[in-house]
Amino acid sequence: MDTTRSMNLEKFDGNNFRQWKFQIKCALKAKGIDITVPRTEQNSAEWSKNDGMAMFIMTSSMDFKQITLIENCETAKEIMTKLESVYEQKSELCKMLVHEKFYQYKMLPGDSVAQHISKVESLAKQLKESGETVSDMAIITKILGTLPPKYRSLRQAWMSLDSKQQTIVNLTARLLDEEASLVGEEEQETALLVANKGWKLKSKQSEPMQSRVNQNKNTKHRFECYNFGKRGHFARECRAPRKFKSRKPQQEGADMLAFYVENNASSTEENTWILDSGASAHMTYRKEFFMELVECSQKILTLGNKQSVEVCGIGKVLIKRYINGQWESSELLDVLYVPSLRRNLFSEGAIIRRDYTIIKKDSIAVIYKDNQVVMSARIRENNLYELNIKAITPDTCNLVQNNQSDIKMWHE
């Protein structure tokens, strides 16, 4: 028992005969025992001692289920011959099955590159363990030959490499890089599909419930339309021209820049947001968008046409964005209220400063945060990106003024 423990022999369980046989061969050789030597009168005592030691080593490294097969054997050679007759024939069948698995294997659609390479190397290892010679070139060929069509360009580039660089390690690194690149492209394509589907949704999906509409009708008489100054209707229902107070800048304060300028605004686009690379902050000309608004003055906004307009407030705007097949609520912080604008501007710089990433490809722009798509936009005829978001006009909104403490309430 001490002998087998010191040798740390693995037990034969019926599945690892080839390895076990080699292990026993090494153990017997270390003891100076050769079970093929015949017994003679001259070596009878020595032979019996060695044969007993060999039988002990062999049976001590076998499961009891396997010992049942050799209980009638009298010598170590008989034990080995019996086991060979049973398991080497079985090993040939296993070898054929491994060959079949290796040469018929193909990468599964749901497998990653790492899983694919691991499976090929595992099958190659099984072939080697069965006694077959499998070269690295055969493994590389199998890995490349069973990749899906999207890796075609990598295969072509691999063929142009020097043979010294065509190693399994190098191939693994290149495939992992290519996989990461393809995954990024697929995420963008998914975002583009989501954006396109979201753009086709009708605005009726975002309309309030009937009970909420009825409630608004009952409360109209209590609120004053801030656009016309009369009670009985909301600003969005007001037929009077929209009024913006003309204010002269009192001071050329900390100047801000907005790249986008368009004078002719269509009434159907009042809730359209343009992705602006030159705007220093999010901006809107629609006061009713604000959930919270702090009025201010003495701030000047310089437009792309060098025109200066006044910033009349800053606050928070609630929005809904179409992501993954549904509308999700969110909010924009530090939005500037600029009545003289004719479009709502979404600042690229403002979100980049908050660790968002913007990727523009073809006619679509996608905004990421922590590798998740959070917003998307499509390009318009005038080469401007129109975001797939809409502002939510709150039922009630707090207006905090610098020079007065009263709070006014209004509805959309």
Secondary structure as UniProt FT lines:
FT   HELIX           2..7
FT   HELIX           17..30
FT   TURN            31..32
FT   TURN            35..36
FT   TURN            42..43
FT   HELIX           44..60
FT   HELIX           64..67
FT   HELIX           68..70
FT   TURN            71..72
FT   HELIX           76..104
FT   TURN            109..110
FT   HELIX           113..129
FT   TURN            130..131
FT   HELIX           136..145
FT   HELIX           149..151
FT   HELIX           152..159
FT   HELIX           163..165
FT   HELIX           168..199
FT   HELIX           203..206
FT   HELIX           210..219
FT   HELIX           220..222
FT   TURN            226..228
FT   HELIX           235..237
FT   STRAND          256..258
FT   HELIX           267..269
FT   TURN            270..271
FT   STRAND          273..276
FT   STRAND          283..284
FT   HELIX           287..289
FT   STRAND          290..303
FT   TURN            304..305
FT   STRAND          308..323
FT   TURN            324..325
FT   STRAND          326..337
FT   TURN            339..340
FT   STRAND          344..347
FT   HELIX           348..352
FT   TURN            353..355
FT   STRAND          357..361
FT   TURN            362..363
FT   STRAND          364..369
FT   TURN            370..371
FT   STRAND          372..379
FT   TURN            381..382
FT   STRAND          385..387
FT   STRAND          389..391
FT   STRAND          398..400
//
